[in-house]
Amino acid sequence: MTSTAKVVELRARARAHHGAGRLGEAEQFYRRILELARTDLEARHMIGVLRLQQDRAAEALQIIEPLLSEAPEHADIRTHHGLALQALGRGDEALADFDRALALKPDNALTLLYRGNLLLEATRPDDALASYDRLLAIAPGYDEAWFRRGGALWLMDRFQDALASYRKALAINPNRFGAAFNSGTTLLKLERYDEALAAFDRAAALAPGHRYLLGAMAGAVSGACDFGRWDDMRARAIGAVKGRMSVIAPLTFLPFCDDGALRCACSEIFVADRVPQIGEPLWNGERYAHDRIRIAYLSSDFHQHATAELVAGLIESHDRTIFDVTGISFSRDDNSPMRARIVKAFDRFEDVRAISDADVARWLREREIGIAVDLKGHTEGARAGILAHRPCPVQVNYLGYPGTIGAPWLDYIIGDAVVLPFRDQSFYSEKIVHLPHCYQANDARRAVAETVSSRAEAGLPGAGFVFCCFNAAWKITPAIFAVWMRLLKALPGSLLWLLEDNASMPGYLRTAATAHGVDPARLVFAPRTAPAAHLARHRLADLFLDTLPYGAHTTASDALWAGLPLLTCLGRQFDGRVAASLLKSMGLPDLITDSLEQYEALALALAQGPERLAGLRARLAANRLSSPLYDAQRFTRSIEAAYLRMMEISQAGGKPESFVVPA
């Protein structure tokens, strides 16, 4: 056999091993080719590709780079050179390589895929989408391209289109777990919970033990109020966290479990899985000597959102002689009046949606921000990876998430003596700080519509006691719903007025009502409406009933601001104690109960005692503006005192410590 024939034989065997994923065997045959033909371009190129597949990008670059001058028109070599650069964090150079490769070979499907993936990783979904669309014009049956296209559309908030792409990928490759799972998560985003459960069931058939599956299914069950699956889901979620077998979004876990230790464990598992290991911190003990303390608030909710409604007055009220205040926004611009107001409230407003976590962190460090306040925690749209780089001396968990982040990079969590007693410190990675009154920022500028629709216009009967709860559907548990049904049965003619949070929940709750022996027509569902009109319609109700274990937060503020008395049961953890803190601040502690039995008895007594309820409503009206709750200036001075103490501890070189802000 001639040497040429031998090289052909060795190359065929090398390709066979390589295609089958037997990388070690493939390399042996590529090496044997080089023994016969030392300059063989393909063998050298393929050894470089092997190094890429072995996650040895630096070695791959050393092998592939010399080949560029030997074969400047070889598009695949240029593409793999770009992949090596990308793996080494040199994204701009990698993109230039992909563009050169496409200039040489415009219909190179893999190069288009890699280019799209790089742009997606760089948070440039619009540009990534263009690459995927070019690729699909060439190879419409390529499921990977449809799958990646779905990810780009998701980042662009085009959820219906993302769903269509994931479903296309699944139609092409019915065994693709990611396409089934992402179809489910997109349906969760669209609040189409029945369809989401069906998608997750399909995903479970493909990969029953996948670590993300249980948490996603739990989110669909709670969002739909699917009480038929609720108890089983609760048991499975608790068991999975105890055994550290699943990654469950901490916010999803809260309504299923009020055990502080398990909630902390859930957060720790989630952070360890979702936030990459960070190297050296960006801030290393440097002291800043600025005329004003530079503080940054980080959120994806700087638009028409509950968080923006709560913090707008705080941001506007900051003492600008002491604080320079920046907004770090990774939220969409909805062109709402609230968006305009919140942007104006900050001294500086940075839209970082298209900037990586690492680059945002570097910006915070270079700007020498002294205090970073995370308003997201573990809620949707959070970007924990920013503060994981430790860009600031003081990093704070506040308002957005009523629990621990479960990671060392947040120093403090701001609460008060009601929501977060110091005895719960062991459940928190952050040190607890108490504000003197309610921890929740509020805003007395929130408009309530002057005209109130009639009961008939709101779908309510003209007579009968109206129990109301405008909390999110996922906060409604079987236990609290059972209490509500007993109240309806005990009070003929009464009804329960709920927010129609999504299209799935009315059907499930009507079925549950029937199972409790209650006419489902006594459940009335309020559609979403503009904020001022929503606040005004509270006046059509008689009593707001809180949920448990996760209670009303902004919805409690809404009810009280609108003048509607609210009844709560003191929960075990932060999220179940917010309404109690609000009521205490408003001088209405008699609407706080300690057990569901007391809660049920008091609700019935108030419904049957109109004079007593009228007295509570009158006290609420009298106290609304005189209490600390809606005094933005007073609240701001308290939280500023907390920030100053945090900075004082940091500047002195001390470790974070719990403390109380005096009244």
Secondary structure, DSSP 8 states (H G I E B T S, - for coil): --HHHHHHHHHHHHHHHHHTT-HHHHHHHHHHHHHH-TT-HHHHHHHHHHHHHTT-HHHHHHHHHHHHHH-TT-HHHHHHHHHHHHHTT-HHHHHHHHHHHHHH-TT-HHHHHHHHHHHHHTT-HHHHHHHHHHHHHH-TT-HHHHHHHHHHHHHTT-HHHHHHHHHHHHHH-TT-HHHHHHHHHHHHHTT-HHHHHHHHHHHHHH-TT-TTHHHHHHHHHHHHT-HHHHHHHHHHHHHHHHTT-----HHHHGGG---HHHHHHHHHHHHHHHS----S-S--S-----SSEEEEEEES--SSSHHHHHHHHHHHHS-TTTEEEEEEE-S-----HHHHHHHHHSSEEEE-TTS-HHHHHHHHHHTT-SEEEES-TTSTT--HHHHHT--SSEEEE-SS-SS---STT--EEEEETTTS-GGGGGG-SSEEEEESS-SS---TT----SS---TTTTT--SSS-EEEE-S-GGG--HHHHHHHHHHHHHSTT-EEEEE--SSSHHHHHHHHHHHTT--GGGEEEE----HHHHHHHGGG-SEEE--SSS--SHHHHHHHHHT--EEEE--SSGGGSHHHHHHHHTT-GGGEESSHHHHHHHHHHHHH-HHHHHHHHHHHHHHTTTSSTT-HHHHHHHHHHHHHHHHHHHHTT-----EE---
